């Protein structure tokens, strides 16, 4: 390649102007892969079925989850998020920006460690019949 042909190529912007030269926190994306957070597990040993709408409630023993050195930062963050207000599995996954499967495994670990308990919503088959509720409302109105 001759020196003349190099001069014909217009100079591009310096590398710093092409894009951000550094990534900052959220822009960098996850530093640890999800399978590393769960140690390669896709389910927990928990006997509870963790639906998307299952509510996670911290136990009184979980008042300071940071003191337990065996918990990962994600475990601690789950307990802290739930201590403000009980949250569903779906809300935790959204708040932590983690896949639902990972959150299910992490919550299962916390259930096994007795740091949280999970309540499931009432199945539709066990809900009272709508006609029964209407009769109760009509009876109350008649009073």
N, C-alpha and C positions, 0 to 999 in steps of 0.2 A: 504494500500500500504506500503510495507516495505521499509526500507532505501536502501536495495540492489537494488530494482527495480528502484528507483529514480536515482541511480548512473549509471544504464545501459542506460539511455536516454542521448544521446549526447546533450550537451548544444548548444542552437541556438545563433545566433548573438544577441547582445544587441539590444533593440528596436530602438535606434538611427541609427543603421546600416541597418535596414530593409528598410527604405525609408526616404524621407526628413521629418525631425521633424517639419518643419514649411512650410507654404505655403507663397509665395511671390507674391503679386499683381496679375498678369495675371494667375499664376498657381492656384490660389484659385477659379477662375471662378467667375461668377456673384454673387455679394453679395445681390443684390435686384432682386427679381423675375420679369420677364417681365410684368406680370399682375399687379404688384404693381406700376410699372412705368406709366402705363396707367390708373391706378385706376380702373382696372377691365373692361375697355372699349375695344371693339374690332374694333370700327370704330369711326371716329370723326364726328362732326356736319358739317364739311366742305362740301361745295357744289361741290368742285373739286374732280374729279376722280384722284386718285394718283396712276398712273401706275408705274411700275418699272423704266421706262425710263423718267418719268416726272422730269424736272429740277427744283431744288429748288434754288431760288435767294433771298438773303436778301434785305429787304427794307432799305431805308436810316435811318428810325427810329430805326433800330436794330444795331446802331453803337457800343453800349456797352450793350449787353444782360445781363451781370452779374449784372447790377444795378437793374434790375427788380427782386425783391425778391420772386415773385410768380412763377418764372420759375424754373423748376427742373434743375439739372446739365446736364441732357441729352438734354434738350431744348437749354441750353446755348451752349453746345458742337456742336449741329447741326448748329446753327447760326454761330458759329466761323468757322466750317469747310467750310460752304458755303461762308463766307466772303472772304476767300482766292481765291476760284474759285467756281462758281456754280456747284452743283453736283446733280446727279440723286438720286432717292430714293434707288436704288440698291447700288450705291457707298456709300451712307450714312450708310446703313445697314452693309455693309462690314467694313467700317472705324470705326464704333462704336461697331462692334461685337454684334449686336442686331438682333433679328428676323425682317423681312421686315414688318410684321403686326404691330409691336410695333413702328417702324420708321414712318409708315403711320399715326398712331394715333398722334404721337408727332408732325409730320410736320403739320397735320391738326390743331392741337392746335395753332401752330405758325402762320398758315394762318389766323385763327380766331382772333388772337391777332394783326394781321397786321404787324408781324415782318419779314415775308417772303412771297413771292408769287411764284406760281408754273406755269411753262409754260409746255404745252404738245406739243409733236412733232406733225408734220403735219400728219394726217392719210393718209395711202397709196392711198386711193380713191381720195384725193385732190391733190396729186402730179401730176406734168405735165406728159403727156404721153411720153414714151421713143422715139417714132417716131418723135414727135414734137421737142424734144431736139436734135435728130440727124439732123433734117432739119435746126435748128438754127446753129449747129456746121458746117454743110456743107455750109451754107450761109456765115458764118464768114470766112471760109477758102477760099471761092470764092472771097472775097474782096481782 
